[in-house]
Amino acid sequence: MEKEMSFDDALKELEEIVSKLEQGDVPLEEALDQFQEGIKLSRLCKKTLQEAEETMTKIVDENGKEAAFENDLNRQEN
């Protein structure tokens, strides 16, 4: 099984693809391949960011149970 690329590596590669495609001097078939690779990298980055957001919006209480961070803040404000 192939190891998943890190967010930073995926973002860097995606930026390189975008830069190449924006220059407009890439042959059509290569541009399509690069576009498809860019879509895969974009999805990987989105998934990684969503997972990070989910992690950041949870806290663990003193009993080891996960709770939504927003709910904890709302209880403290009221």
MARGU-736672 format. One record per atom (N, C-alpha, C): residue number from 0; residue in three letters; atom name; x, y, z. Coordinates in steps of 0.001 Angstrom, whole numbers, plus 500000, padded with zeros to 6 digits. Layout:
<dokols>
[NUM "ALA" "CA" [X Y Z]] ...
</dokols>
This chain:
<dokols>
[0 "MET" "N" [500850 498810 500000]] [0 "MET" "CA" [500000 500000 500000]] [0 "MET" "C" [500887 501242 500000]] [1 "GLU" "N" [500574 502177 499147]] [1 "GLU" "CA" [501362 503393 499011]] [1 "GLU" "C" [501086 504352 500165]] [2 "LYS" "N" [502155 504930 500708]] [2 "LYS" "CA" [502014 505882 501798]] [2 "LYS" "C" [501400 507175 501260]] [3 "GLU" "N" [500470 507730 502009]] [3 "GLU" "CA" [499792 508948 501586]] [3 "GLU" "C" [500753 510131 501664]] [4 "MET" "N" [500692 510977 500678]] [4 "MET" "CA" [501541 512160 500595]] [4 "MET" "C" [501158 513151 501680]] [5 "SER" "N" [502153 513859 502207]] [5 "SER" "CA" [501860 514860 503232]] [5 "SER" "C" [501118 516041 502612]] [6 "PHE" "N" [500431 516792 503459]] [6 "PHE" "CA" [499700 517965 502996]] [6 "PHE" "C" [500645 518948 502316]] [7 "ASP" "N" [501791 519225 502944]] [7 "ASP" "CA" [502732 520195 502386]] [7 "ASP" "C" [503259 519759 501022]] [8 "ASP" "N" [503584 518476 500889]] [8 "ASP" "CA" [504077 517966 499606]] [8 "ASP" "C" [502980 518037 498536]] [9 "ALA" "N" [501763 517666 498915]] [9 "ALA" "CA" [500647 517703 497967]] [9 "ALA" "C" [500361 519136 497520]] [10 "LEU" "N" [500391 520063 498453]] [10 "LEU" "CA" [500127 521463 498118]] [10 "LEU" "C" [501222 522014 497206]] [11 "LYS" "N" [502456 521681 497495]] [11 "LYS" "CA" [503571 522148 496660]] [11 "LYS" "C" [503441 521609 495243]] [12 "GLU" "N" [503150 520321 495122]] [12 "GLU" "CA" [502995 519720 493800]] [12 "GLU" "C" [501801 520328 493063]] [13 "LEU" "N" [500722 520574 493775]] [13 "LEU" "CA" [499540 521200 493177]] [13 "LEU" "C" [499880 522597 492665]] [14 "GLU" "N" [500611 523358 493438]] [14 "GLU" "CA" [501019 524701 493008]] [14 "GLU" "C" [501879 524644 491750]] [15 "GLU" "N" [502767 523657 491661]] [15 "GLU" "CA" [503601 523492 490473]] [15 "GLU" "C" [502758 523169 489246]] [16 "ILE" "N" [501768 522300 489423]] [16 "ILE" "CA" [500884 521947 488311]] [16 "ILE" "C" [500112 523168 487846]] [17 "VAL" "N" [499560 523915 488774]] [17 "VAL" "CA" [498795 525112 488426]] [17 "VAL" "C" [499671 526102 487662]] [18 "SER" "N" [500887 526280 488135]] [18 "SER" "CA" [501817 527197 487480]] [18 "SER" "C" [502090 526770 486041]] [19 "LYS" "N" [502343 525473 485825]] [19 "LYS" "CA" [502591 524962 484475]] [19 "LYS" "C" [501383 525186 483576]] [20 "LEU" "N" [500201 524873 484104]] [20 "LEU" "CA" [498994 524997 483293]] [20 "LEU" "C" [498667 526455 482989]] [21 "GLU" "N" [498955 527347 483907]] [21 "GLU" "CA" [498697 528773 483678]] [21 "GLU" "C" [499600 529344 482582]] [22 "GLN" "N" [500786 528767 482419]] [22 "GLN" "CA" [501697 529234 481371]] [22 "GLN" "C" [501131 528940 479990]] [23 "GLY" "N" [500341 527894 479877]] [23 "GLY" "CA" [499638 527599 478633]] [23 "GLY" "C" [500464 526949 477548]] [24 "ASP" "N" [501705 526582 477797]] [24 "ASP" "CA" [502528 525975 476756]] [24 "ASP" "C" [502694 524467 476936]] [25 "VAL" "N" [501754 523847 477633]] [25 "VAL" "CA" [501780 522402 477872]] [25 "VAL" "C" [500907 521740 476802]] [26 "PRO" "N" [501426 520679 476146]] [26 "PRO" "CA" [500603 519958 475166]] [26 "PRO" "C" [499292 519465 475802]] [27 "LEU" "N" [498261 519398 474996]] [27 "LEU" "CA" [496916 519074 475486]] [27 "LEU" "C" [496869 517798 476311]] [28 "GLU" "N" [497437 516703 475812]] [28 "GLU" "CA" [497369 515436 476548]] [28 "GLU" "C" [498068 515548 477900]] [29 "GLU" "N" [499226 516220 477924]] [29 "GLU" "CA" [499934 516405 479182]] [29 "GLU" "C" [499139 517319 480113]] [30 "ALA" "N" [498508 518332 479548]] [30 "ALA" "CA" [497689 519243 480352]] [30 "ALA" "C" [496529 518494 481003]] [31 "LEU" "N" [495908 517593 480259]] [31 "LEU" "CA" [494804 516799 480818]] [31 "LEU" "C" [495304 515891 481938]] [32 "ASP" "N" [496450 515257 481732]] [32 "ASP" "CA" [497033 514405 482775]] [32 "ASP" "C" [497367 515232 484017]] [33 "GLN" "N" [497956 516403 483799]] [33 "GLN" "CA" [498318 517279 484912]] [33 "GLN" "C" [497061 517763 485644]] [34 "PHE" "N" [496023 518078 484880]] [34 "PHE" "CA" [494761 518517 485479]] [34 "PHE" "C" [494186 517422 486365]] [35 "GLN" "N" [494178 516187 485877]] [35 "GLN" "CA" [493653 515068 486652]] [35 "GLN" "C" [494477 514850 487924]] [36 "GLU" "N" [495794 514955 487814]] [36 "GLU" "CA" [496658 514825 488985]] [36 "GLU" "C" [496371 515955 489970]] [37 "GLY" "N" [496136 517151 489443]] [37 "GLY" "CA" [495803 518295 490287]] [37 "GLY" "C" [494512 518079 491056]] [38 "ILE" "N" [493531 517478 490414]] [38 "ILE" "CA" [492258 517168 491081]] [38 "ILE" "C" [492499 516201 492236]] [39 "LYS" "N" [493299 515167 492017]] [39 "LYS" "CA" [493614 514200 493074]] [39 "LYS" "C" [494308 514895 494246]] [40 "LEU" "N" [495277 515744 493926]] [40 "LEU" "CA" [496007 516457 494977]] [40 "LEU" "C" [495088 517412 495728]] [41 "SER" "N" [494204 518070 494999]] [41 "SER" "CA" [493247 518988 495615]] [41 "SER" "C" [492336 518244 496589]] [42 "ARG" "N" [491880 517075 496193]] [42 "ARG" "CA" [491020 516266 497075]] [42 "ARG" "C" [491777 515812 498317]] [43 "LEU" "N" [493045 515435 498141]] [43 "LEU" "CA" [493871 515031 499273]] [43 "LEU" "C" [494039 516191 500255]] [44 "CYS" "N" [494325 517377 499724]] [44 "CYS" "CA" [494483 518556 500581]] [44 "CYS" "C" [493176 518879 501312]] [45 "LYS" "N" [492066 518803 500593]] [45 "LYS" "CA" [490765 519090 501203]] [45 "LYS" "C" [490466 518096 502324]] [46 "LYS" "N" [490730 516812 502074]] [46 "LYS" "CA" [490493 515771 503084]] [46 "LYS" "C" [491351 516027 504323]] [47 "THR" "N" [492618 516352 504109]] [47 "THR" "CA" [493525 516609 505218]] [47 "THR" "C" [493056 517805 506035]] [48 "LEU" "N" [492637 518870 505362]] [48 "LEU" "CA" [492147 520057 506063]] [48 "LEU" "C" [490858 519772 506834]] [49 "GLN" "N" [489963 518986 506244]] [49 "GLN" "CA" [488725 518630 506940]] [49 "GLN" "C" [489015 517812 508194]] [50 "GLU" "N" [489944 516875 508082]] [50 "GLU" "CA" [490305 516060 509236]] [50 "GLU" "C" [490939 516917 510330]] [51 "ALA" "N" [491760 517859 509931]] [51 "ALA" "CA" [492388 518758 510904]] [51 "ALA" "C" [491325 519625 511584]] [52 "GLU" "N" [490366 520104 510810]] [52 "GLU" "CA" [489295 520924 511376]] [52 "GLU" "C" [488468 520120 512374]] [53 "GLU" "N" [488151 518872 512021]] [53 "GLU" "CA" [487384 518022 512935]] [53 "GLU" "C" [488153 517792 514231]] [54 "THR" "N" [489436 517574 514119]] [54 "THR" "CA" [490267 517372 515303]] [54 "THR" "C" [490305 518625 516160]] [55 "MET" "N" [490430 519773 515533]] [55 "MET" "CA" [490548 521032 516259]] [55 "MET" "C" [489232 521461 516903]] [56 "THR" "N" [488112 520952 516429]] [56 "THR" "CA" [486827 521349 516993]] [56 "THR" "C" [486342 520382 518072]] [57 "LYS" "N" [487206 519460 518489]] [57 "LYS" "CA" [486858 518523 519548]] [57 "LYS" "C" [487827 518705 520709]] [58 "ILE" "N" [487319 518484 521868]] [58 "ILE" "CA" [488176 518459 523046]] [58 "ILE" "C" [487890 517168 523790]] [59 "VAL" "N" [488773 516798 524652]] [59 "VAL" "CA" [488572 515610 525467]] [59 "VAL" "C" [488349 516085 526898]] [60 "ASP" "N" [487220 515659 527487]] [60 "ASP" "CA" [486926 516086 528854]] [60 "ASP" "C" [487723 515264 529856]] [61 "GLU" "N" [487539 515544 531127]] [61 "GLU" "CA" [488311 514877 532168]] [61 "GLU" "C" [488045 513376 532245]] [62 "ASN" "N" [486939 512895 531673]] [62 "ASN" "CA" [486615 511470 531661]] [62 "ASN" "C" [487103 510772 530394]] [63 "GLY" "N" [487800 511517 529527]] [63 "GLY" "CA" [488311 510942 528290]] [63 "GLY" "C" [487310 510908 527160]] [64 "LYS" "N" [486161 511547 527340]] [64 "LYS" "CA" [485146 511591 526289]] [64 "LYS" "C" [485379 512808 525413]] [65 "GLU" "N" [485153 512610 524101]] [65 "GLU" "CA" [485275 513735 523183]] [65 "GLU" "C" [483998 514562 523216]] [66 "ALA" "N" [484169 515867 523121]] [66 "ALA" "CA" [483026 516776 523072]] [66 "ALA" "C" [483337 517856 522067]] [67 "ALA" "N" [482311 518378 521434]] [67 "ALA" "CA" [482500 519459 520475]] [67 "ALA" "C" [483017 520681 521204]] [68 "PHE" "N" [484059 521275 520695]] [68 "PHE" "CA" [484687 522440 521311]] [68 "PHE" "C" [483706 523600 521396]] [69 "GLU" "N" [482908 523810 520347]] [69 "GLU" "CA" [481938 524911 520324]] [69 "GLU" "C" [480938 524781 521466]] [70 "ASN" "N" [480468 523569 521727]] [70 "ASN" "CA" [479499 523366 522807]] [70 "ASN" "C" [480101 523731 524153]] [71 "ASP" "N" [481359 523384 524361]] [71 "ASP" "CA" [482028 523714 525607]] [71 "ASP" "C" [482127 525229 525772]] [72 "LEU" "N" [482441 525925 524699]] [72 "LEU" "CA" [482520 527386 524756]] [72 "LEU" "C" [481156 528000 525043]] [73 "ASN" "N" [480127 527452 524417]] [73 "ASN" "CA" [478781 527978 524631]] [73 "ASN" "C" [478344 527822 526083]] [74 "ARG" "N" [478729 526695 526716]] [74 "ARG" "CA" [478372 526486 528118]] [74 "ARG" "C" [479088 527484 529021]] [75 "GLN" "N" [480309 527828 528711]] [75 "GLN" "CA" [481066 528752 529529]] [75 "GLN" "C" [480543 530181 529403]] [76 "GLU" "N" [480017 530534 528226]] [76 "GLU" "CA" [479511 531885 527998]] [76 "GLU" "C" [478166 532112 528655]] [77 "ASN" "N" [477375 531060 528805]] [77 "ASN" "CA" [476004 531212 529356]] [77 "ASN" "C" [475992 531187 530850]] 
</dokols>
